[in-house]
Every structure is written in C-alpha cells, then in structure tokens.
Amino acid sequence: MEKNNCLKEYHSASYLELTKKALLHKIVIFKDLPPSCLEVIEKRIQTFAVKKGTKMISEHEAAQGVYFVCSGSVKLTKQDENGNEIIVCMKQQGDLFAEACLFSQKAECYPATATMLEDGKIMFLDKNELEKDLAVYPDLALEMVRYMSDALREMTSQLRDVALLDVYAKTVKTLERLGRKFNMGSNRWGIEIPLTVQEFATVVGTTRESVSRVFSKLRKEELIELKYRKIIILDWCRLCTVLHREY
C-alpha cells in the first residue's frame, strides 16, 4: 500500500510538472527561452484556475508581481473619481499584465484593475524574483523588452484612433484589432469577442448609443452578430475591407 501511494505521488508530481511546462510554452516571452532559464522560472511560478468575473488585481492594491494568461481572457480597466470605468486593454492567451510594476524605485499600486472575462488559467510570478531573473538571463530580458515594446506600439495606435477617427471608423478599427487578438488560429468566420456593447464602447472611447448605431449598420451587412455578452465577427475578411469602401 505504501509503495502504491509513493507511485501515485510520483506520477502526480510528474503530471503537474509536464502541465506547467506546457503552460509556460503558451506564454510569448517564455516559449523560446533556453531550458536552463525555463527550469528556474518553473520552480518559482504559481498557477491558478480562475473563474469568469474574478478580479485578479486592483489598481488600488500594492503591486506584488506579474501575471501571465495561459488560457481565457482578461480585461484591464481604470476608474475615475465618479466610478466610471473604461477598458484600457484586453489580454489573451500568451499575454502578460501588470508588467509596469517591474523595476520601480518605490512601492507602487498596480497600473489597472484586471478581471477575468472567461474561465481560464493564470500564472503569477513575484516581481522581485522576476527582476532577479531578468538581470541574470539576457534572453528573458530581451523577450520582455520586445513584448513591452509591442504593447506600447499597440497602445499608441489605439490612442491615435480614439483621438483622430470618427465613431464609425474607430468602431470598425477596434473590431479589427480585437478580432485579430481573439482569433486564435487562421479562422475567418465566427470570431467571438467576450464584451458587451457597453464594454466595447469604453474601449472605443465613445457612448453606447454611438456604437449601437454603427453595430446596427454592420449587422445589416451581416458582418457582425450580437449574442449574450459577446460580439461575433461573422466574416473577418469582409470586415477588414469596410473602411476601404467607406473612405
């Protein structure tokens, strides 16, 4: 009996180790790292199964570490003094969030509130441990810089669209951008974005009524469909040609 229990514990530990390795390879900054670096991260990183609607971090909470999305999706939001909420960005499988807390000279709060949009698996790494690893492993540091550079470029493009485009154009551009993020393969049809119309409006930076008018037009053209708390892009290729026809 004791031998059988030892075998069960061994196989269970081996399974968890393989599972963690598989999850690490889903994260953009980890997937091409050398084995020696991955082994160190694997020992330190924590994995959680998280339900839809769970608040992972708050913008009023002292930053403890960085989070990695293995599956599911996450929205990052900010609130004003009146409690009005806007969605700053969304994170999908392979992404990380709260990385802005790294290498700060003083104790800071998280940059935004993160909430699960779908059930998923999230990994957590203590910021102090990650900072040490970045100093020791140049490959990891380079991947982190690349990821943060891409995220900054995307944020800059998003701000440009919000500031300079009309409601119709920035609604379509936001659909394109989120459709690309939530299209996990080379799928053309039925790409699901897990947002309500109100949530989508905060991403665009306009009112729900304005977005609803644009959506009404896109629905008539059979480009999108609205279901419970989801926006579905029916035909990705046709949606990408909309602005070329209008302008």
C-alpha positions as CSV (number, residue, x, y, z in Angstrom):
1,M,0.0,0.0,0.0
2,E,2.8,2.4,0.9
3,K,4.6,1.6,-2.4
4,N,1.4,2.3,-4.3
5,N,0.9,5.7,-2.6
6,C,4.5,6.7,-3.4
7,L,3.9,5.8,-7.1
8,K,0.7,7.8,-7.1
9,E,2.6,10.8,-5.7
10,Y,5.4,10.4,-8.2
11,H,3.1,10.2,-11.2
12,S,1.0,13.1,-9.8
13,A,4.1,15.3,-9.4
14,S,5.4,14.3,-12.9
15,Y,2.0,15.2,-14.4
16,L,1.9,18.6,-12.7
17,E,5.5,19.3,-13.9
18,L,4.6,18.4,-17.5
19,T,1.4,20.5,-17.3
20,K,3.3,23.5,-16.0
21,K,5.9,23.2,-18.8
22,A,3.1,23.1,-21.4
23,L,1.5,26.2,-19.9
24,L,4.8,28.1,-19.9
25,H,5.3,27.4,-23.6
26,K,2.0,29.2,-24.2
27,I,3.4,32.5,-22.9
28,V,5.0,34.7,-25.5
29,I,8.1,35.7,-23.5
30,F,8.8,32.1,-22.3
31,K,8.3,29.9,-25.4
32,D,11.7,30.4,-27.0
33,L,13.8,30.5,-23.8
34,P,16.7,28.0,-23.2
35,P,15.9,25.1,-20.8
36,S,18.1,26.4,-18.0
37,C,16.1,29.6,-17.8
38,L,12.7,27.8,-18.0
39,E,13.7,25.4,-15.2
40,V,14.3,28.4,-12.8
41,I,11.0,30.1,-13.7
42,E,9.1,26.8,-13.5
43,K,10.2,26.4,-9.9
44,R,9.0,29.9,-8.9
45,I,5.9,30.5,-10.9
46,Q,2.4,29.7,-9.5
47,T,-0.6,28.5,-11.5
48,F,-4.3,29.2,-10.8
49,A,-7.5,28.2,-12.4
50,V,-9.7,31.3,-12.3
51,K,-13.4,31.7,-12.9
52,K,-15.1,34.3,-15.1
53,G,-15.8,37.6,-13.3
54,T,-12.9,37.1,-10.8
55,K,-11.0,40.3,-10.0
56,M,-7.3,39.3,-10.2
57,I,-5.8,42.6,-9.1
58,S,-7.0,46.2,-8.3
59,E,-5.5,49.5,-9.3
60,H,-5.6,50.4,-5.6
61,E,-3.7,47.4,-4.5
62,A,0.1,47.3,-3.8
63,A,1.8,45.6,-6.7
64,Q,3.2,42.1,-5.8
65,G,4.1,40.6,-9.2
66,V,3.4,39.9,-12.8
67,Y,0.6,37.7,-14.3
68,F,0.6,35.5,-17.4
69,V,-2.5,34.4,-19.3
70,C,-2.3,30.7,-20.2
71,S,-6.0,30.4,-21.2
72,G,-9.1,32.6,-21.1
73,S,-9.1,36.4,-21.4
74,V,-8.7,39.4,-19.1
75,K,-9.8,43.0,-19.2
76,L,-7.8,45.8,-17.7
77,T,-9.8,48.7,-16.5
78,K,-9.4,52.2,-14.9
79,Q,-11.9,54.2,-12.9
80,D,-12.4,57.9,-12.5
81,E,-13.4,59.7,-9.3
82,N,-17.1,59.1,-10.1
83,G,-16.7,55.4,-10.5
84,N,-16.9,55.4,-14.3
85,E,-14.9,52.6,-15.8
86,I,-13.1,52.3,-19.1
87,I,-11.4,49.3,-20.6
88,V,-7.7,50.2,-21.2
89,C,-6.8,46.9,-23.0
90,M,-7.6,43.2,-23.1
91,K,-5.2,40.3,-22.6
92,Q,-5.5,36.9,-24.3
93,Q,-3.6,33.6,-24.2
94,G,0.1,34.2,-24.2
95,D,-0.1,37.8,-22.9
96,L,1.1,39.1,-19.6
97,F,-0.2,42.0,-17.4
98,A,1.0,44.2,-14.5
99,E,4.5,44.2,-16.0
100,A,4.6,48.0,-15.5
101,C,5.3,47.4,-11.8
102,L,8.7,46.0,-12.6
103,F,11.9,47.9,-11.6
104,S,10.0,50.8,-9.9
105,Q,12.1,52.8,-7.4
106,K,9.3,52.9,-4.9
107,A,6.3,50.8,-3.8
108,E,3.5,51.3,-6.3
109,C,0.0,50.1,-6.9
110,Y,-1.0,48.0,-9.9
111,P,-1.5,50.1,-13.1
112,A,-5.1,48.9,-13.6
113,T,-7.7,46.5,-12.3
114,A,-7.7,43.1,-14.0
115,T,-10.9,41.0,-14.3
116,M,-11.4,37.6,-15.9
117,L,-13.8,37.8,-19.0
118,E,-13.8,34.0,-19.3
119,D,-12.7,31.0,-17.2
120,G,-9.0,30.4,-17.6
121,K,-5.6,29.6,-16.2
122,I,-3.4,32.3,-14.9
123,M,0.3,32.2,-13.8
124,F,1.8,34.5,-11.2
125,L,5.5,35.4,-10.6
126,D,6.7,37.6,-7.8
127,K,8.1,40.8,-9.1
128,N,11.3,40.6,-7.0
129,E,12.0,37.1,-8.3
130,L,11.3,38.1,-11.9
131,E,13.6,41.2,-11.6
132,K,16.4,38.9,-10.4
133,D,15.8,36.5,-13.4
134,L,15.8,39.4,-15.9
135,A,19.2,40.6,-14.5
136,V,20.7,37.1,-14.8
137,Y,19.1,35.8,-18.1
138,P,19.6,38.2,-21.0
139,D,17.3,36.1,-23.3
140,L,14.5,36.6,-20.9
141,A,15.2,40.3,-20.5
142,L,15.2,40.7,-24.3
143,E,11.9,38.9,-24.7
144,M,10.4,41.2,-22.0
145,V,11.6,44.3,-23.8
146,R,10.2,43.1,-27.1
147,Y,6.8,42.3,-25.5
148,M,6.6,45.7,-23.8
149,S,7.7,47.5,-27.0
150,D,4.9,45.7,-28.9
151,A,2.3,46.6,-26.2
152,L,3.4,50.2,-26.3
153,R,3.1,50.4,-30.0
154,E,-0.4,48.9,-29.9
155,M,-1.5,51.3,-27.2
156,T,-0.1,54.3,-29.2
157,S,-2.1,53.2,-32.3
158,Q,-5.2,52.8,-30.1
159,L,-4.8,56.3,-28.7
160,R,-4.3,57.7,-32.2
161,D,-7.6,56.0,-33.4
162,V,-9.5,57.3,-30.4
163,A,-8.3,60.9,-30.9
164,L,-8.4,61.2,-34.7
165,L,-11.0,58.9,-36.2
166,D,-14.8,59.4,-36.3
167,V,-17.1,57.0,-34.4
168,Y,-17.7,54.7,-37.4
169,A,-14.0,54.4,-38.3
170,K,-12.7,53.8,-34.8
171,T,-15.5,51.3,-34.1
172,V,-14.5,49.2,-37.1
173,K,-10.8,49.6,-36.4
174,T,-11.4,48.4,-32.8
175,L,-13.4,45.4,-34.1
176,E,-10.5,44.5,-36.4
177,R,-7.9,44.9,-33.6
178,L,-9.9,42.8,-31.1
179,G,-10.8,40.3,-33.8
180,R,-7.2,39.7,-34.5
181,K,-6.4,39.3,-30.8
182,F,-9.2,36.8,-30.2
183,N,-8.7,34.8,-33.4
184,M,-6.6,32.0,-32.0
185,G,-5.9,30.4,-35.4
186,S,-6.4,31.4,-39.1
187,N,-10.2,31.4,-38.7
188,R,-12.2,33.8,-40.9
189,W,-15.7,33.2,-39.5
190,G,-17.3,33.4,-36.1
191,I,-14.6,35.2,-34.1
192,E,-16.0,35.8,-30.6
193,I,-15.1,38.9,-28.6
194,P,-16.3,38.5,-25.0
195,L,-17.6,42.0,-24.4
196,T,-21.0,43.7,-24.1
197,V,-21.8,46.7,-26.3
198,Q,-21.3,49.0,-23.2
199,E,-17.9,47.5,-22.5
200,F,-16.9,47.7,-26.2
201,A,-17.9,51.4,-26.2
202,T,-15.5,52.1,-23.3
203,V,-12.7,50.6,-25.4
204,V,-13.6,52.8,-28.4
205,G,-13.9,55.8,-26.1
206,T,-17.5,56.8,-27.1
207,T,-21.1,56.2,-25.9
208,R,-23.0,53.0,-26.1
209,E,-25.6,54.7,-28.3
210,S,-23.0,55.7,-30.9
211,V,-21.5,52.2,-31.0
212,S,-25.0,50.7,-31.3
213,R,-25.7,52.8,-34.4
214,V,-22.6,51.5,-36.0
215,F,-23.3,48.0,-35.0
216,S,-26.8,48.3,-36.4
217,K,-25.3,49.1,-39.8
218,L,-22.7,46.3,-39.6
219,R,-25.4,43.8,-38.6
220,K,-27.5,44.7,-41.7
221,E,-24.4,44.0,-43.8
222,E,-24.1,40.6,-41.9
223,L,-20.6,41.4,-40.7
224,I,-21.3,41.0,-37.0
225,E,-23.8,39.4,-34.7
226,L,-24.6,40.2,-31.0
227,K,-25.2,37.4,-28.5
228,Y,-25.3,37.4,-24.7
229,R,-22.3,39.4,-23.6
230,K,-20.5,38.6,-26.9
231,I,-19.8,40.4,-30.2
232,I,-19.3,37.9,-33.0
233,I,-17.4,38.8,-36.2
234,L,-19.2,36.8,-38.9
235,D,-16.7,37.4,-41.7
236,W,-13.2,38.7,-40.8
237,C,-12.0,39.3,-44.4
238,R,-15.1,41.3,-45.3
239,L,-14.9,43.4,-42.1
240,C,-11.3,44.4,-43.0
241,T,-12.4,45.9,-46.3
242,V,-15.2,48.0,-44.8
243,L,-13.2,51.2,-44.3
244,H,-11.6,51.0,-47.7
245,R,-15.2,51.1,-49.2
246,E,-16.3,53.9,-47.0
247,Y,-13.3,56.3,-47.2
